[in-house]
Amino acid sequence: MSLVSFVQTERSNVKKAIEDSLNLIDYKFQKNMKKVVIKPNMCYYWDYSTGQTTDPKIVVATIEILCEKISPEVDISIVESDASAMKCKHAFKFLGYEKIAEQYHVNLVNLSEVEAEPVKVKAGNQNFNFMLPKIIKNADLRINIPKIKYMALSKISCALKNIYGCNPYPKKFKYHSRLNETIVALNKIMRFNLCILDGIIVSGSQASKLGLVMASQDPVAMDTAAATIMGVNPKSVEYIVLAEKEG
């Protein structure tokens, strides 16, 4: 059974909210984990107050929990890739991640610039050739920290859609014509172990305060719950249906 937790919180108390959300799904960190990757949502240069990008405070709280639960020496990398209208080197700076990396001694990794290997994958009736970043493949723990927001092309954006940003190919608009299959294909080759959702401020017709943290080990279950919260029938979201069908 897939569990999804819901914890109401204020931005000032997000660390406890994350801990509570992990306890509710009975998640335990393994002490032997050496390398961890964290994928926040950094789709553009908008800061967290717009509801469009992950609140850095959620990422900081996650880093602190990892150091406490695993080891202060755990190797943590925050990862993102270049996109058509966004360059990692600018996003890392504008959104506050350079300061986080300096303070907490974590790595900032542009997936478009690191070693990767070719992978073939099929989703639905579509075949894909992607480059799989080795830093993701070789990680002991992969943590997805998505937002909850509406999106014209896919109806919603949450855990599954956030992994779209792990595709190192910068010109991602080339996949828009088969977006649903692309999202599922990328999740098949890059399976993240844990999702911690930032629902403090969310983006709909305008940014609004929801004050919610969610956690799950199942991105399909998380997206199903998020869609329901947003008033969207999960069965109407093609990539959720396809992802569930393909396991």
Buried (B, 14 or more C-beta within 10 A) or exposed (E): EEBBBBBEBEBEBBBEBBBBBBEBBEBEBEEEBEBBBBBBBBBBBBEBEBBBBBBBBBBBBBBEBBBEBBBEEBBBBBBBBBBEEBBBEEBBBBBBBEEBBEEBEBBBBBBBEBEBEEBEBEBBEBEBEBBBBEBBBEBBBBBBBBBBBBEEEBBBBBBBBBBBBBBBBBEBEEBEEBBBBBBBBBBBBBEBBBBBBBBBBBBEEEBEEBBBBBBBBBBBBBBBBBBEBBEBEBEEBBBBBBBBEBE
